[in-house]
Amino acid sequence: MSRGHMDVTVQADNPACPVSEVLDRVAGKWAIGILVAAAKGPVRFSELERGIEGISRRMLTLNLRKLEREGLLVRTVYPTVPPRVEYECTEMALELYETLLSLVDWAKRHSGDIARAHAVYDAAHSPTAPA
């Protein structure tokens, strides 16, 4: 049964449930890039669009709305012509950003270990490996 279709009582008893729920909301491919860009200070839509390689305008808009809804970004519209819009991380998002930096550091430190583990596993489980 998928996580989205689990019985509610099973989810409530699972200590990893809050983590999974939060990660489902904020750990998307684009969301992390947006948070990293916005953590450096207020950023405009066009700056995000140029700075996040491969993101479409629509996907950027959807992710900005989602992150704003989650309380991670604040959207400020300035009454100019044309309107100037900036996005800025909330305190909660800046705390998440620090956690993401720790995760990136961990990944850098252990990427070689993970690659070696993959090689050992693949060699042991290849069709030509002795049973």
Buried (B, 14 or more C-beta within 10 A) or exposed (E): EEEEEEEEEEBEEEEEBEEEEEEEBBBBEBBBBBBBBBBEEEBEBEBBEEEBEEBEEEBBEEBBEBBBEBEBBBEEEEEEEEEEBBBBBBEEBBEBBEEBEEEEEEEEEEEEEEEEEEEEEEEEEEEEEEE
